[in-house]
Amino acid sequence: MRSIRRDLAVRIGGVSLLILLVGGFGLYFSIRGSLERQFDQGLATKTQAIITASEIDDGEFEIDLDIQAFAGFGTGDQEDYFEIFAEDGSSFLKSPSLGLRSLAKPATFGEEDGSFADTILPDGLPGRAHWRTYVPAIDDDEVDPLPPPTLRILVASDESYIHRIVRLIALLIALVGGAAVVAGLVILNGVVRAGLKPLDRLSADVQAIGVTDLDRRLDPEGLPEELNGVAAKLNELLERLEASFTRERRFTSDAAHELRTPLAELRVMTEVGARWPEDFSEKSGTDMLEVISELEALLDTLSLLARAETGPRRSLELVDLEASLAEALARFQSEIEVRGIRFDLQVEPGRFLSDPVLWRAILQNLIGNAVSYAPRDALVTVRASPEKLVVSNPAPDLEPEDLPYLFDRFWRKSESRSGKGHAGLGLSVVRASVDVLEGTCRASLDSGILTLEIVW
């Protein structure tokens, strides 16, 4: 299983190791190059000192012994050597430190002047050589009829101590770098662990939320900015999940509650018909069909309410306001005539985008409630436009304190509001449908007139 902590430690550790390796090698080669340049500069200085000390005196070539000794070529114990060659390549003069030995000529000795090259000293140690071509000076007090010879001097010095210093530096860099890597990994592990504590806390909080703890929320306090959005989204999902579970439990409870009575009636009718079939009449069958119709209507309403509350899934189409209102009134025409309900229609013609199923549910429930609950021979006012729907009807049995409960499921003011076909779900369906259509639903009561206003 992948771990963010392990991935971060490996990646940061790898990058840190690469940086240390590059830095270590860069430091090593920088110091080594600096030491070699200083060594070559010293070698060139010694060569210049011998050239300066060389002169022709009384026709003889000689070198100032003091300068020669000062330059480090005085005894055989020294690790500095020089050898002067004539134009024909023969050895002209050697430093006392060479004795009877000779210096090995580098491969480019006869071609390039003033160059440097690695070499092996007479005692077998690694050395560095430098050579130059020069003409010795003539003593000012003497006039020599012959021109001075052209000579080439080869100077070599032991550089084994440079190698030892470079190896020591490499060892120190390796030791310090290794210690830095180990210490860095330990510190890095602590830093990564501390940096991921908010993520660990968030993970623990999420895992602690069970099916029965959906009301819990994640605390964004103390979380870094990068996790605030995650916590907020998880809280939003938890809220939706809690609402979904609550909705499912409420739907099951409400359905069971409302189905119990008609099912009990149907059971009694069926048992009576089975026990005394000779008494089963046409009226008994009609009563059973009415109960079954009531069950079907209740199930359709619960299904529509569940659909509206599952979320904003809409199928928008152009709806004709006048035609849809006329269709809703036609559905209740018989009841309107029986109860003598009169309608004052103030309709602004037009078409608008809406979900036809949800819009039909809103209209039928508002018109149906007004027809069923208004007193006989009452006047119902309907004001409709493509932006708003307002339905007003007398409601003498309602009080202002009843308004907050109007849209609750299965709420009824009194037994008179619980006739057949009315389960107290109509306005709940209206509110749920309006919410899906991203509108507002408001109820008001003024002088016994109930007004329901829908705006979308």
C-alpha positions as CSV (number, residue, x, y, z in Angstrom):
1,M,0.0,0.0,0.0
2,R,1.3,3.4,-0.9
3,S,2.1,5.9,1.8
4,I,2.4,9.6,1.3
5,R,4.8,9.8,4.2
6,R,7.1,7.2,2.6
7,D,6.8,8.7,-0.8
8,L,7.7,12.1,0.5
9,A,10.6,10.8,2.5
10,V,12.0,8.8,-0.5
11,R,11.6,11.6,-2.9
12,I,12.9,14.4,-0.7
13,G,15.7,12.1,0.5
14,G,16.6,11.2,-3.0
15,V,16.7,14.8,-4.1
16,S,18.8,15.7,-1.0
17,L,21.2,12.9,-1.7
18,L,21.6,14.0,-5.3
19,I,22.2,17.6,-4.2
20,L,24.8,16.4,-1.6
21,L,26.5,14.2,-4.2
22,V,26.6,17.0,-6.8
23,G,27.8,19.5,-4.1
24,G,30.4,17.1,-2.7
25,F,31.8,16.3,-6.1
26,G,31.8,20.0,-7.0
27,L,33.6,20.9,-3.8
28,Y,36.1,18.1,-4.3
29,F,37.0,19.0,-7.8
30,S,37.0,22.7,-6.9
31,I,39.5,22.2,-4.1
32,R,41.6,19.8,-6.1
33,G,41.7,22.2,-9.1
34,S,42.7,25.1,-6.7
35,L,45.5,23.0,-5.1
36,E,46.8,21.9,-8.5
37,R,46.8,25.5,-9.8
38,Q,48.7,26.7,-6.8
39,F,51.2,23.8,-7.2
40,D,51.7,24.7,-10.9
41,Q,52.2,28.3,-9.9
42,G,54.8,27.4,-7.4
43,L,56.5,25.1,-9.9
44,A,56.6,28.0,-12.4
45,T,58.0,30.3,-9.7
46,K,60.8,27.8,-9.0
47,T,61.6,27.6,-12.8
48,Q,61.7,31.4,-13.0
49,A,64.0,31.5,-10.0
50,I,66.5,29.1,-11.7
51,I,66.3,31.0,-15.0
52,T,67.0,34.3,-13.1
53,A,69.9,32.7,-11.2
54,S,71.5,31.5,-14.5
55,E,74.3,33.6,-16.2
56,I,77.4,33.4,-18.4
57,D,80.5,34.5,-16.4
58,D,84.0,34.3,-17.9
59,G,82.5,32.2,-20.7
60,E,81.2,29.6,-18.2
61,F,77.6,28.9,-17.4
62,E,76.8,29.0,-13.7
63,I,73.8,29.3,-11.3
64,D,73.8,31.3,-8.1
65,L,74.1,28.6,-5.4
66,D,72.1,30.7,-2.8
67,I,69.1,31.0,-5.1
68,Q,69.4,27.4,-6.1
69,A,69.4,26.3,-2.5
70,F,66.6,28.7,-1.6
71,A,64.5,27.2,-4.4
72,G,64.9,23.7,-2.9
73,F,67.3,22.1,-5.2
74,G,70.3,22.1,-3.0
75,T,70.6,18.5,-1.6
76,G,69.7,15.0,-2.5
77,D,67.2,15.0,0.3
78,Q,65.0,17.5,-1.5
79,E,62.0,16.4,-3.6
80,D,62.5,19.2,-6.1
81,Y,64.6,18.6,-9.2
82,F,65.7,20.4,-12.3
83,E,67.7,19.5,-15.4
84,I,69.0,21.8,-18.1
85,F,69.3,20.6,-21.7
86,A,71.3,22.0,-24.6
87,E,69.8,22.6,-28.0
88,D,70.8,19.1,-29.2
89,G,68.8,17.6,-26.3
90,S,71.8,16.5,-24.3
91,S,71.9,17.1,-20.5
92,F,73.7,20.3,-19.8
93,L,73.3,20.7,-16.0
94,K,71.5,18.9,-13.1
95,S,70.3,20.0,-9.7
96,P,72.3,18.6,-6.8
97,S,69.1,16.8,-5.6
98,L,69.3,14.6,-8.8
99,G,72.8,13.4,-8.2
100,L,73.6,11.0,-11.0
101,R,70.0,10.4,-11.9
102,S,68.1,12.1,-14.7
103,L,64.5,13.4,-15.1
104,A,62.1,11.6,-17.4
105,K,61.2,13.9,-20.3
106,P,57.4,14.3,-20.8
107,A,55.9,13.3,-24.2
108,T,55.4,16.9,-25.2
109,F,58.7,18.2,-23.9
110,G,60.2,18.8,-27.4
111,E,57.1,20.4,-28.8
112,E,55.3,22.8,-26.4
113,D,57.1,25.4,-24.4
114,G,56.0,26.6,-20.9
115,S,53.7,23.6,-20.4
116,F,53.0,21.4,-17.4
117,A,52.7,17.6,-17.3
118,D,52.4,14.7,-14.8
119,T,55.6,12.7,-14.5
120,I,57.3,10.1,-12.4
121,L,60.3,11.3,-10.3
122,P,63.6,9.4,-10.1
123,D,62.6,8.0,-6.7
124,G,59.4,6.6,-8.2
125,L,57.0,9.1,-6.6
126,P,54.4,10.9,-8.7
127,G,55.5,14.4,-9.7
128,R,54.6,17.4,-11.8
129,A,56.9,18.8,-14.4
130,H,57.3,22.2,-16.0
131,W,59.7,23.3,-18.8
132,R,60.7,26.5,-20.5
133,T,63.2,27.5,-23.2
134,Y,65.5,30.5,-22.3
135,V,68.8,32.2,-23.0
136,P,71.0,32.8,-20.0
137,A,72.1,36.3,-19.2
138,I,75.8,37.5,-19.7
139,D,77.6,39.1,-16.9
140,D,77.6,42.9,-17.5
141,D,81.3,43.2,-16.8
142,E,82.3,40.9,-19.6
143,V,82.1,41.1,-23.3
144,D,81.8,37.6,-24.8
145,P,82.3,37.4,-28.6
146,L,80.1,34.3,-28.7
147,P,76.3,34.5,-28.3
148,P,74.9,32.7,-25.3
149,P,73.4,29.2,-25.9
150,T,69.7,28.5,-26.0
151,L,68.8,26.2,-23.2
152,R,65.6,24.3,-22.0
153,I,65.1,23.8,-18.3
154,L,62.9,21.0,-17.0
155,V,61.7,21.4,-13.3
156,A,59.9,18.7,-11.4
157,S,58.5,18.5,-7.9
158,D,56.9,15.8,-5.8
159,E,53.2,16.2,-5.7
160,S,52.4,13.1,-3.6
161,Y,51.4,15.3,-0.7
162,I,48.9,17.0,-2.9
163,H,47.4,13.6,-3.6
164,R,47.3,12.9,0.1
165,I,45.6,16.2,0.8
166,V,43.0,15.5,-2.0
167,R,42.3,12.0,-0.7
168,L,41.9,13.4,2.8
169,I,39.5,16.1,1.5
170,A,37.6,13.4,-0.4
171,L,37.4,11.3,2.8
172,L,36.2,14.2,4.9
173,I,33.6,15.2,2.3
174,A,32.4,11.6,2.2
175,L,32.2,11.3,6.0
176,V,30.5,14.7,6.4
177,G,28.2,14.0,3.5
178,G,27.3,10.6,4.8
179,A,26.7,11.9,8.3
180,A,24.6,14.7,6.8
181,V,22.5,12.2,4.8
182,V,21.9,10.1,7.9
183,A,21.1,13.1,10.0
184,G,19.0,14.6,7.2
185,L,16.9,11.4,6.9
186,V,16.2,11.3,10.6
187,I,15.3,15.0,10.6
188,L,13.4,14.6,7.3
189,N,11.3,11.8,8.8
190,G,10.4,14.0,11.8
191,V,9.6,17.0,9.6
192,V,7.5,14.9,7.2
193,R,5.7,13.2,10.2
194,A,5.0,16.6,11.7
195,G,4.0,18.1,8.4
196,L,1.5,15.3,7.8
197,K,-0.1,15.4,11.2
198,P,-3.0,17.5,10.0
199,L,-3.6,14.9,7.3
200,D,-3.3,12.0,9.8
201,R,-5.8,13.9,12.0
202,L,-8.2,14.4,9.1
203,S,-7.9,10.7,8.2
204,A,-8.6,9.6,11.8
205,D,-11.6,11.9,12.0
206,V,-13.0,10.6,8.8
207,Q,-12.5,6.9,9.8
208,A,-14.1,7.6,13.2
209,I,-17.4,8.5,11.4
210,G,-19.7,5.5,11.3
211,V,-23.1,4.9,9.8
212,T,-24.7,6.0,13.1
213,D,-22.5,9.1,13.4
214,L,-23.5,10.9,10.2
215,D,-24.4,14.0,12.2
216,R,-20.7,14.5,13.0
217,R,-18.7,17.1,11.1
218,L,-15.0,17.6,10.5
219,D,-13.4,20.5,12.4
220,P,-11.4,22.7,9.9
221,E,-9.7,24.6,12.8
222,G,-6.0,23.9,12.7
223,L,-6.0,22.4,9.3
224,P,-3.6,23.9,6.7
225,E,-5.0,25.8,3.8
226,E,-4.5,22.8,1.4
227,L,-6.9,20.6,3.5
228,N,-9.6,23.2,4.3
229,G,-11.2,22.6,0.9
230,V,-11.1,18.8,1.5
231,A,-12.7,19.2,4.9
232,A,-15.4,21.5,3.6
233,K,-16.2,19.2,0.8
234,L,-16.3,16.1,3.1
235,N,-18.6,18.0,5.5
236,E,-20.8,18.9,2.5
237,L,-20.9,15.2,1.5
238,L,-21.6,14.1,5.1
239,E,-24.5,16.6,5.2
240,R,-25.9,15.3,2.0
241,L,-25.4,11.7,3.1
242,E,-27.1,12.4,6.5
243,A,-30.0,14.1,4.7
244,S,-30.3,11.1,2.3
245,F,-30.3,8.6,5.2
246,T,-32.8,10.7,7.2
247,R,-35.0,11.1,4.1
248,E,-35.0,7.3,3.5
249,R,-35.9,6.6,7.1
250,R,-38.6,9.3,7.1
251,F,-39.9,8.0,3.8
252,T,-40.1,4.4,5.1
253,S,-41.7,5.6,8.4
254,D,-44.2,7.9,6.6
255,A,-45.1,5.2,4.1
256,A,-45.7,2.6,6.7
257,H,-47.8,5.0,8.8
258,E,-50.0,6.1,6.0
259,L,-50.4,2.7,4.4
260,R,-51.4,1.0,7.6
261,T,-55.0,2.4,7.7
262,P,-56.1,1.7,4.1
263,L,-54.4,-1.7,4.2
264,A,-56.2,-2.5,7.4
265,E,-59.5,-1.5,5.8
266,L,-58.8,-3.6,2.7
267,R,-57.9,-6.6,4.9
268,V,-61.2,-6.3,6.9
269,M,-63.2,-6.0,3.7
270,T,-61.4,-9.0,2.2
271,E,-61.9,-11.2,5.3
272,V,-65.6,-10.3,5.5
273,G,-66.0,-11.1,1.8
274,A,-64.2,-14.5,2.3
275,R,-66.2,-15.4,5.4
276,W,-69.6,-14.3,4.2
277,P,-69.4,-14.4,0.4
278,E,-73.2,-14.3,0.1
279,D,-73.1,-10.8,1.6
280,F,-70.4,-9.5,-0.8
281,S,-72.2,-6.8,-2.9
282,E,-71.4,-4.4,-5.6
283,K,-71.0,-1.7,-3.0
284,S,-68.4,-3.8,-1.2
285,G,-66.4,-4.1,-4.4
286,T,-66.7,-0.3,-5.0
287,D,-65.5,0.4,-1.4
288,M,-62.5,-1.9,-2.0
289,L,-61.7,-0.1,-5.3
290,E,-61.8,3.2,-3.5
291,V,-59.4,2.0,-0.9
292,I,-57.1,0.6,-3.6
293,S,-57.3,4.0,-5.5
294,E,-56.5,5.8,-2.3
295,L,-53.4,3.5,-1.8
296,E,-52.3,4.1,-5.4
297,A,-52.7,7.9,-5.0
298,L,-50.7,7.7,-1.7
299,L,-47.9,5.7,-3.3
300,D,-47.8,8.0,-6.3
301,T,-47.5,11.0,-4.0
302,L,-44.8,9.4,-1.9
303,S,-42.9,8.4,-5.0
304,L,-43.1,11.9,-6.4
305,L,-41.9,13.4,-3.0
306,A,-39.0,10.9,-2.9
307,R,-38.0,11.9,-6.4
308,A,-38.2,15.6,-5.6
309,E,-36.0,15.2,-2.5
310,T,-33.3,13.1,-4.0
311,G,-31.6,16.1,-5.6
312,P,-31.7,18.7,-8.3
313,R,-32.2,16.3,-11.3
314,R,-34.5,18.2,-13.7
315,S,-35.7,17.8,-17.2
316,L,-36.4,21.3,-18.3
317,E,-38.9,22.0,-21.1
318,L,-41.0,24.9,-22.3
319,V,-44.3,24.9,-20.4
320,D,-47.4,26.8,-21.5
321,L,-48.8,28.6,-18.4
322,E,-52.4,28.9,-19.5
323,A,-52.7,25.4,-20.8
324,S,-51.1,23.8,-17.7
325,L,-53.4,25.8,-15.4
326,A,-56.5,24.8,-17.4
327,E,-55.4,21.2,-17.2
328,A,-55.1,21.3,-13.4
329,L,-58.5,23.0,-13.0
330,A,-60.1,20.4,-15.3
331,R,-58.8,17.6,-13.1
332,F,-60.8,18.9,-10.1
333,Q,-63.7,20.1,-12.1
334,S,-66.2,17.7,-10.6
335,E,-65.2,18.5,-7.0
336,I,-65.3,22.2,-7.8
337,E,-68.9,21.9,-9.0
338,V,-69.9,19.8,-6.1
339,R,-68.5,22.2,-3.5
340,G,-69.5,25.3,-5.5
341,I,-65.9,26.7,-5.5
342,R,-65.5,29.8,-7.6
343,F,-62.1,30.8,-9.2
344,D,-60.8,34.3,-10.0
345,L,-58.1,33.7,-12.6
346,Q,-55.5,36.4,-13.3
347,V,-53.2,34.8,-15.7
348,E,-50.4,36.5,-17.7
349,P,-50.0,34.4,-20.9
350,G,-46.5,33.0,-21.7
351,R,-44.2,30.1,-21.7
352,F,-41.3,29.3,-19.4
353,L,-38.7,26.7,-18.7
354,S,-39.6,24.1,-16.1
355,D,-39.7,20.5,-15.3
356,P,-43.2,19.4,-16.5
357,V,-43.7,16.7,-13.9
358,L,-42.7,18.9,-11.0
359,W,-44.7,21.9,-12.3
360,R,-47.8,19.7,-12.7
361,A,-47.3,18.4,-9.1
362,I,-47.1,22.0,-7.8
363,L,-50.2,23.1,-9.7
364,Q,-52.3,20.0,-8.8
365,N,-51.4,20.1,-5.1
366,L,-52.0,23.9,-4.7
367,I,-55.3,23.8,-6.6
368,G,-56.3,20.5,-4.9
369,N,-55.7,21.9,-1.5
370,A,-57.6,25.1,-2.2
371,V,-60.6,23.1,-3.6
372,S,-60.6,20.6,-0.7
373,Y,-60.0,22.9,2.3
374,A,-61.8,26.1,1.3
375,P,-65.3,26.5,2.7
376,R,-68.2,25.7,0.3
377,D,-69.0,28.4,-2.2
378,A,-65.6,30.1,-1.4
379,L,-63.7,32.3,-3.9
380,V,-60.2,31.1,-4.8
381,T,-57.9,33.6,-6.4
382,V,-55.1,32.5,-8.7
383,R,-52.5,35.0,-10.0
384,A,-50.1,33.4,-12.4
385,S,-47.2,34.7,-14.6
386,P,-44.1,33.0,-16.1
387,E,-42.2,34.1,-13.0
388,K,-44.6,33.6,-10.1
389,L,-47.7,31.7,-9.0
390,V,-50.0,32.9,-6.1
391,V,-53.0,30.9,-4.9
392,S,-55.3,32.5,-2.2
393,N,-58.3,30.9,-0.5
394,P,-60.3,31.3,2.7
395,A,-58.9,29.1,5.6
396,P,-61.0,29.9,8.6
397,D,-59.6,26.9,10.7
398,L,-56.0,28.0,10.4
399,E,-54.2,30.2,12.9
400,P,-51.0,32.3,12.3
401,E,-49.0,29.8,14.5
402,D,-50.0,27.0,12.1
403,L,-48.0,28.5,9.2
404,P,-44.6,27.0,10.1
405,Y,-46.1,23.5,9.9
406,L,-48.0,23.8,6.7
407,F,-45.2,22.3,4.6
408,D,-44.4,19.4,7.0
409,R,-45.2,15.9,6.0
410,F,-48.5,14.5,7.2
411,W,-49.4,17.6,9.2
412,R,-53.1,18.3,9.5
413,K,-54.8,21.0,11.4
414,S,-57.8,18.9,12.3
415,E,-59.7,15.7,11.3
416,S,-61.6,17.8,8.8
417,R,-58.3,18.0,6.8
418,S,-57.8,14.2,6.7
419,G,-60.5,13.1,4.3
420,K,-59.9,10.5,1.7
421,G,-57.2,11.3,-0.8
422,H,-55.5,13.7,1.6
423,A,-52.6,12.4,3.5
424,G,-51.1,15.7,4.5
425,L,-48.4,15.4,1.8
426,G,-49.5,18.0,-0.8
427,L,-47.6,21.0,0.4
428,S,-44.6,18.9,1.2
429,V,-44.5,17.9,-2.4
430,V,-44.9,21.5,-3.4
431,R,-42.0,22.7,-1.3
432,A,-39.7,19.8,-2.4
433,S,-40.5,20.5,-6.1
434,V,-40.0,24.2,-5.7
435,D,-36.6,23.5,-4.1
436,V,-35.5,21.4,-7.0
437,L,-36.6,24.2,-9.4
438,E,-34.4,26.5,-7.3
439,G,-37.4,28.7,-6.3
440,T,-38.9,29.9,-3.1
441,C,-42.2,28.9,-1.4
442,R,-43.9,31.2,1.1
443,A,-47.2,31.0,3.1
444,S,-49.1,33.9,4.7
445,L,-52.4,34.3,6.5
446,D,-54.3,37.6,6.5
447,S,-57.8,38.0,7.8
448,G,-58.5,34.3,7.4
449,I,-57.2,34.2,3.8
450,L,-54.3,31.8,3.2
451,T,-51.9,32.8,0.4
452,L,-49.3,30.5,-1.0
453,E,-46.7,32.2,-3.2
454,I,-44.3,30.4,-5.5
455,V,-41.5,32.2,-7.2
456,W,-38.9,30.6,-9.4
